[in-house]
């Protein structure tokens, strides 16, 4: 043929037909110059498109992914925009972590802190702390009651539940525990409070009833192995074959610590020493609990919890 073309179309393999100065493929329509194998419809001999514009980015074929991708220069332009975005995201995460850590530290809680017990909205009850004790005008008396713990809420509850009796002639209000007897013909050990407008006085009572006299002169309390002597003045009476011996005296500061020990000990016994005989009795759990409640009320009054 005097040209470098074969009898077959380089694109589709069909037979070529001569047309004037060119050859034309009757199957795919490609035309060829007799002196060149480059088709005029911008298709290369491989069947893939090609471009003469140097400014147009070339496409590369990735045989592994069977997809077309950008050339190296174009891929670099694409990934160069992703890196700053990832960097900014990492910085943002770090800043948020720092802010959260600072706020967490500022609350003063540790990870093990039980947040249920830390109620910042409620007002705590007043307590008989050392600071309050030392600043009170009754500091020396309160110190003797160091074994007796009470706060304002407990005081109000106990004060409300106590049995009260008002004497209109003296102006006193007598505060008793509900378990305390109202008459002297019962064996008992208890305390009550004589409350007036100027202050309060704690009184301690011991009552003994039997068929024979002891004529008690001294009482020794043994509280968990420790002995405490108490020597009040006893009154006596009798009737219907029974005798009664009882004491009812205000408690001096020296005996407050003794009563606190009696009220808080596990085992307490009292020995009644008379002129000829003695008798040992046990202070019951009910009597100890009642004594403790009266001491709590008394201490609360000294601390001003009733105001």
C-alpha positions in Angstrom: 0.0 0.0 0.0 3.0 2.4 0.2 2.2 3.2 3.9 3.0 1.9 7.3 -0.6 0.7 8.0 -1.6 -3.0 8.0 -4.9 -4.2 6.5 -6.5 -4.1 10.0 -7.6 -1.2 12.2 -5.2 -0.7 15.1 -8.2 0.2 17.3 -10.7 -2.6 16.7 -9.0 -5.0 14.4 -11.6 -4.7 11.6 -10.5 -4.6 7.9 -9.7 -1.0 6.6 -11.2 0.6 3.5 -9.3 3.1 1.4 -10.9 6.5 1.0 -9.1 9.1 -1.1 -5.9 9.9 0.8 -7.0 8.1 4.1 -8.1 4.8 5.3 -11.4 4.3 7.2 -12.5 1.6 9.5 -16.0 0.5 8.6 -16.6 -0.9 12.1 -15.4 1.8 14.5 -15.3 4.8 12.1 -11.6 5.6 12.7 -9.7 7.3 9.8 -6.0 7.1 9.3 -3.3 9.0 7.4 -1.4 6.6 5.2 1.8 7.9 6.7 0.7 7.7 10.4 -1.0 5.2 12.6 -2.5 8.0 14.8 -6.3 8.1 14.4 -7.9 11.4 13.8 -10.6 10.9 16.4 -8.0 11.5 19.2 -7.7 7.8 20.0 -4.3 6.2 20.4 -3.4 2.7 19.2 -4.2 1.4 22.7 -7.8 2.6 22.5 -7.3 5.1 25.3 -7.8 8.9 24.8 -4.8 11.2 24.7 -4.4 14.9 24.8 -2.1 17.3 23.1 -2.7 20.1 25.6 0.3 20.2 27.9 -1.6 22.1 30.6 -4.2 19.4 30.9 -3.4 17.0 33.8 -2.5 13.5 32.6 -4.5 10.5 33.9 -2.6 7.5 35.2 -4.1 4.0 35.3 -3.7 2.0 38.5 -3.5 -1.7 37.6 -4.0 -2.8 41.2 -7.3 -0.9 41.9 -8.4 -1.0 38.2 -9.3 2.7 38.6 -7.9 5.9 37.2 -6.2 8.3 39.6 -4.4 11.6 39.5 -0.8 11.8 38.7 1.8 12.2 41.5 1.7 16.0 41.4 -2.1 16.1 41.6 -2.2 13.6 44.4 0.2 15.6 46.4 -2.1 18.7 46.0 -5.0 16.7 47.3 -3.3 15.2 50.4 -1.7 18.5 51.2 -5.1 19.8 52.2 -6.0 16.8 54.4 -2.9 17.1 56.7 -3.7 20.6 58.1 -7.3 19.5 58.8 -6.1 16.5 60.8 -3.6 18.6 62.7 -6.3 21.1 63.7 -8.6 18.3 64.8 -5.9 16.9 67.0 -5.2 20.3 68.6 -8.9 20.8 69.3 -9.1 17.4 71.0 -6.1 18.2 73.2 -7.5 21.6 74.2 -10.9 20.1 75.1 -9.1 17.5 77.3 -7.1 20.2 79.1 -10.2 22.2 79.8 -12.1 19.2 81.2 -9.1 18.2 83.4 -8.9 21.7 84.8 -12.6 21.9 85.6 -12.5 18.4 87.2 -9.5 19.4 89.4 -11.2 22.6 90.4 -14.2 20.8 92.0 -11.9 19.1 94.5 -13.3 15.6 93.8 -11.3 12.5 93.1 -12.5 9.8 90.8 -13.3 7.7 93.9 -15.4 10.3 95.6 -19.0 9.4 96.3 -20.8 12.4 94.8 -24.1 11.4 96.5 -22.6 12.2 100.0 -21.4 15.6 98.9 -24.5 17.7 98.8 -23.4 21.3 98.3 -26.9 22.7 98.2 -27.9 21.6 101.7 -26.9 23.5 104.9 -25.0 21.4 107.3 -26.2 21.1 110.9 -24.3 22.8 113.7 -22.0 20.4 115.5 -20.3 20.5 118.9 -16.9 21.0 117.4 -13.8 22.0 119.4 -14.0 25.5 118.0 -17.5 26.0 119.1 -16.8 24.5 122.5 -13.8 26.8 123.2 -15.8 29.9 122.1 -18.8 29.1 124.3 -19.3 30.8 127.7 -19.9 27.3 129.0 -16.7 25.9 127.5 -15.5 24.2 130.8 -18.9 22.5 131.3 -19.1 21.4 127.6 -15.6 19.9 127.9 -16.8 17.5 130.6 -19.4 16.2 128.1 -16.9 15.4 125.4 -18.1 11.8 125.2 -21.6 13.1 124.3 -22.1 14.0 120.6 -24.9 16.2 119.4 -25.7 18.5 116.5 -28.5 21.0 116.1 -30.8 18.6 114.2 -30.4 15.8 116.8 -31.0 18.3 119.6 -34.3 19.6 118.1 -35.5 16.0 117.5 -34.7 15.0 121.1 -36.1 18.2 122.6 -39.4 17.8 120.8 -39.8 14.2 121.8 -39.0 14.8 125.5 -41.7 14.9 128.2 -42.1 18.4 129.6 -43.8 19.8 132.7 -44.1 23.6 133.3 -44.3 25.1 136.8 -46.2 28.4 136.6 -45.0 29.5 140.0 -41.3 29.0 139.6 -41.3 29.6 135.8 -39.3 26.4 135.3 -39.9 23.9 132.5 -38.8 20.4 133.6 -37.6 18.2 130.7 -37.7 14.4 131.2 -37.1 11.4 129.0 -40.4 9.6 128.4 -39.0 6.4 130.1 -38.3 8.2 133.4 -40.7 7.5 136.3 -43.0 10.2 137.6 -43.0 8.9 141.2 -40.4 7.8 143.8 -41.8 4.3 144.5 -39.8 2.9 141.5 -36.2 1.7 141.2 -34.6 4.1 138.8 -31.5 6.0 137.7 -32.1 9.0 135.5 -31.5 12.7 134.8 -33.8 15.6 134.0 -33.3 19.3 133.1 -34.7 22.3 135.0 -34.9 25.0 132.2 -35.6 28.6 133.0 -35.1 31.8 131.0 -31.7 32.5 132.5 -30.3 29.0 131.8 -30.6 25.3 132.5 -29.7 23.0 135.3 -29.1 19.3 135.0 -30.4 17.2 137.9 -29.6 13.5 138.7 -31.9 11.2 140.4 -31.4 7.8 142.1 -34.4 5.9 143.5 -34.3 2.7 145.5 -37.4 0.7 146.8 -37.4 -2.5 148.7 -38.8 -4.2 151.8 -35.8 -3.4 154.0 -33.8 -0.3 154.6 -30.3 0.4 153.3 -30.0 4.0 154.4 -27.7 4.7 151.4 -24.7 7.0 152.1 -22.7 6.5 149.0 -23.0 5.1 145.5 -20.1 3.7 143.4 -20.6 3.3 139.6 -18.5 0.8 137.8 -18.5 1.7 134.1 -16.5 -0.7 131.9 -14.1 -1.4 134.8 -13.7 2.3 136.0 -15.1 3.3 139.4 -16.8 6.6 140.1 -18.0 7.6 143.6 -21.1 9.7 144.1 -22.4 10.9 147.5 -25.8 12.6 147.3 -28.1 13.2 150.1 -31.0 10.7 150.3 -34.5 11.1 151.5 -36.6 8.3 152.9 -40.2 7.2 153.2 -42.2 4.0 153.7 -45.7 2.6 153.4 -47.6 -0.6 152.8 -44.6 -2.7 153.8 -42.2 -0.9 151.4 -39.4 1.6 151.9 -38.3 4.3 149.5 -34.9 6.0 149.4 -34.2 8.6 146.8 -32.0 11.5 145.9 -32.7 14.4 143.5 -29.8 16.9 143.2 -28.3 19.3 140.7 -25.2 18.0 139.1 -22.0 19.8 139.7 -19.4 20.1 136.9 -17.2 17.5 138.6 -19.8 14.8 138.0 -20.7 15.6 134.4 -17.9 13.4 133.0 -19.0 10.6 135.3 -22.5 10.7 133.9 -21.2 10.8 130.3 -19.1 7.7 131.0 -22.1 5.9 132.6 -24.3 6.8 129.6 -21.8 5.6 126.9 -20.3 2.5 128.6 -21.3 -1.0 127.5 -21.7 -2.4 131.0 -22.5 -0.4 134.1 -23.3 -1.5 137.7 -23.9 0.6 140.8 -23.2 -0.4 144.4 -25.5 1.2 147.0 -23.5 1.4 150.3 -25.8 1.8 153.4 -25.1 2.1 157.0 -25.1 -1.7 157.5 -25.8 -3.3 154.1 -25.1 -2.8 150.5 -26.8 -3.8 147.2 -25.4 -4.1 143.6 -27.8 -3.2 140.8 -27.3 -3.0 137.0 -27.9 0.1 135.0 -30.2 -1.1 132.2 -29.7 -0.3 128.5 -33.0 1.7 128.6 -31.7 3.8 131.6 -28.3 4.4 129.8 -30.1 5.4 126.6 -32.4 7.8 128.5 -29.4 9.3 130.4 -27.5 9.9 127.1 -30.5 11.7 125.5 -30.8 14.0 128.5 -27.1 14.8 128.3 -27.5 15.5 124.6 -30.4 17.9 125.3 -28.4 19.6 128.1 -25.3 20.0 125.9 -27.4 21.4 123.1 -28.9 24.0 125.4 -25.4 25.0 126.5 -24.4 25.4 122.9 -27.4 27.5 122.1 -29.1 25.1 119.7 -32.5 26.2 121.1 -32.1 29.8 119.8 
